[in-house]
Amino acid sequence: MRTLSGRIVGPKVIHRHSMDGQVFCCVSELTFVGDVPFAIIHWINSPGVSAPITVPLEKENLRRAAGRKSIYFYAEVTTDPRYVNEAEIP
């Protein structure tokens, strides 16, 4: 969850993120749906509605930072679904 100032409150995941052919380090919100972890990479805000853009994470590549309760590291590169070529979708 983000505050009005844009700061992330709650679990965070540090990961490499691919967007439009470029890879960079990113800090995203982390949420779990059941046992499946998701990185929330962006929020779409319309009047009266907020919807997250999420990327599923593989649980075996997610590890908690030593000494930090709410920070995780993800070992793989995530891909922004907004920039995926339709020909690449199975």
C-alpha distance (Angstrom), angle and dihedral (degrees) to the residues before:
residue distance angle dihedral
M1 . . .
R2 3.77 . .
T3 3.78 128.0 .
L4 3.80 122.1 -131.9
S5 3.80 88.4 -94.0
G6 3.83 90.1 58.1
R7 3.80 97.0 -109.2
I8 3.80 116.8 143.0
V9 3.80 113.9 -117.4
G10 3.79 115.3 -166.1
P11 3.80 132.1 15.1
K12 3.81 118.0 0.8
V13 3.80 131.2 -164.9
I14 3.80 123.7 -153.5
H15 3.78 110.8 -151.6
R16 3.80 145.2 149.6
H17 3.78 109.9 -102.2
S18 3.80 129.3 -161.2
M19 3.77 116.6 -149.0
D20 3.79 125.0 167.2
G21 3.82 92.2 -17.8
Q22 3.81 96.4 -49.0
V23 3.82 125.2 105.9
F24 3.81 121.0 -151.6
C25 3.80 139.7 158.5
C26 3.80 114.0 -92.3
V27 3.81 138.5 -177.2
S28 3.80 113.5 -147.7
E29 3.76 138.7 172.0
L30 3.80 113.3 -93.6
T31 3.76 123.2 -144.1
F32 3.78 135.2 167.7
V33 3.79 126.8 -140.3
G34 3.78 102.3 -165.1
D35 3.80 103.0 -46.0
V36 3.81 95.6 -27.6
P37 3.83 116.3 102.1
F38 3.81 120.2 -143.4
A39 3.81 131.5 -171.0
I40 3.80 112.8 -141.3
I41 3.79 101.5 -144.5
H42 3.80 99.4 174.4
W43 3.80 142.7 0.8
I44 3.79 122.5 -134.5
N45 3.79 108.4 -149.2
S46 3.78 120.5 -163.7
P47 3.80 124.8 164.4
G48 3.78 105.0 -68.7
V49 3.83 95.4 -5.0
S50 3.80 133.0 82.2
A51 3.81 119.0 -175.9
P52 3.81 126.9 -179.2
I53 3.79 125.9 -135.1
T54 3.78 103.8 -139.9
V55 3.78 137.3 -170.2
P56 3.81 119.1 -156.9
L57 3.80 114.7 -126.3
E58 3.79 128.6 -151.6
K59 3.79 107.1 -116.1
E60 3.83 93.6 -143.0
N61 3.84 91.0 59.4
L62 3.82 93.9 51.0
R63 3.80 118.9 89.9
R64 3.79 133.0 173.3
A65 3.81 117.8 -115.8
A66 3.79 113.3 -110.0
G67 3.80 111.2 -98.4
R68 3.81 93.5 2.3
K69 3.78 119.3 104.0
S70 3.79 99.7 -163.7
I71 3.83 105.5 30.4
Y72 3.80 122.4 91.2
F73 3.80 134.5 -179.7
Y74 3.80 123.3 -142.2
A75 3.82 116.6 -152.3
E76 3.82 99.0 -156.1
V77 3.80 134.4 63.9
T78 3.81 116.3 -100.6
T79 3.81 121.6 -147.9
D80 3.78 125.5 -139.7
P81 3.82 106.5 -122.0
R82 3.81 90.8 -149.3
Y83 3.82 90.4 67.4
V84 3.81 101.0 41.9
N85 3.78 114.9 120.9
E86 3.81 109.7 -120.3
A87 3.82 89.7 -131.7
E88 3.83 88.8 63.1
I89 3.83 94.2 56.5
P90 3.83 111.0 99.5
